[in-house]
């Protein structure tokens, strides 16, 4: 592991300090591309204007017309947390805006696969829908959209994934990544796209005078949906640019005041977290995984039901069920991870360096957790990794479903696209992003896929990219090692593309011991003072002095809060 320190543009730092931002926060923000206080203003008035989002005005007209004629609307959601929150936002928002007949369908990961397929379109039609709305999917569903249109359905696609070579012939497409869209942020999650569609719909209804009729209630406040927008945005690990951070900040603000759907409140309780101190980390590591578990091992209808209900008792039952499913997911993942690590180790025996990419398959792997395991293997070996499991769908036993995770500098979906061109027929289906993607292959083609993936990786990855590196924020001044400042630091919105602060310096190891046989508890001398620290998952002892990268957190000790270092890595 090699540590590098983030650059701090002096003009940005000066502008932030002049605006009254604490010197430590100013340094951290400037190093992450914040140029001035305007980038930190969380006011919703500073959200990027919706007019630049291609298709959003047409979507507003389509939905306003549908609501006016009391058409039946059906939402087709993806089966991850982004899809679930986008569906809940759509259900809640459309009802707030006057829709009387709105329902949802969510594909089964095993039976249906990903996205809007022709059978899903037929299911939507059979339910009596007039308008089909996709959330967090649909941009690659050419056949599914064609089938829906042939059945007489209007189709609105809302998505954020990268499009393929052919766009579906929907009535309207809203996707910041579609060709010709000038929306400045390409990082909206699926739930963010749906939120923008609702803002446009309300504006269209306001233009039509819908909310001006005598006796008509005041137009609804859509900001009540921001807790769900924040959860889906963080859980989907999209880049937290200024626009996304603004929505997440506003969502957290409401959650800390207790203003959130009943299901979110119940999930905080099930996860043992405190909403009054909610952080983006709670979304990524507590609530998000519990919602995702339903889509991985059970039925995402449970996750959506948890987020759409206003009945606290029902929400509590849903949250407890999701918590139990997540425990099962962790058990399966733990066994698979150990199995995959052993498999990877056996593959790599005899190699001085791992190959440029890893591809793992075992008949006992569960397709619901291959993505999580791929992420763990990628972190362990610092190589683009695909993990495959046999399809559990009826009649698909000869297919393998794979999920991949990548490194900065290796665009995984583009790699799959190149493989599909070089080896026609090997990839039955594929899609995704730069850092995460999925595909389906025939079982007989696993060796061809592995060889093709490694070939692309050898061509695209250089030695510098394969060198394990960590960006840090340099040393932490001792006067900043205060409980109130660390709590302020951790209350800010950090995440993908806006990394949580990680400090780095050489420290003296005063003492060290194992706890629970798998974590290293340390006492370190930092700038003359002894500080407690923990390195989760580390069992090997450290030398008397070590250059360490660490985060800072607060924890309770003997009734008092203290600052603790959480070690992330040691420089080799």
Secondary structure, DSSP 8 states (H G I E B T S, - for coil): -EEEE----HHHHHHHHHTT--HHHHHHHHHTT--SGGGG---GGGS--GGGSTTHHHHHHHHHHHHHTT--EEEEE-SSHHHHHHHHHHHHHHHHTT-SSEEEEE--TTTT-SS--HHHHHHHHHTT-SEEEEES--TT-HHHHHHHHHTT-EEEEE--S---SS----SEEE-TTSTT---S-S---HHHHHHHHHHHHHHHHHHTTGGGSTT------GGGGHHHHHHHHHHTT----HHHHHHHHHHHHHHHTT-S-HHHHHHHHHHT--GGG--HHHIIIIIHHHHHHHHHHS-THHHHHHHH---HHHHHHHHHHHHHHHHHHHHHHHHHHHHHHHHHHHHHTT-SS--SEEEEE-TT--GGGHHHHHHHHHHHHTSEEEEEEE--STT-TTEEEEEEE--TT--HHHHHHHHHHHSTTTEEEEEE-SSEEEEEEEGGGHHHHHHHHHHHHHHH--HHHHS-EEEE-----GGG--HHHHHHHHHS--BTTB----EEEEEEEEEEEEETTTEEEEEEEETTEEEEEEEET--S---SEEEEEEEEEEEEETTEEEEEEEEEEE--
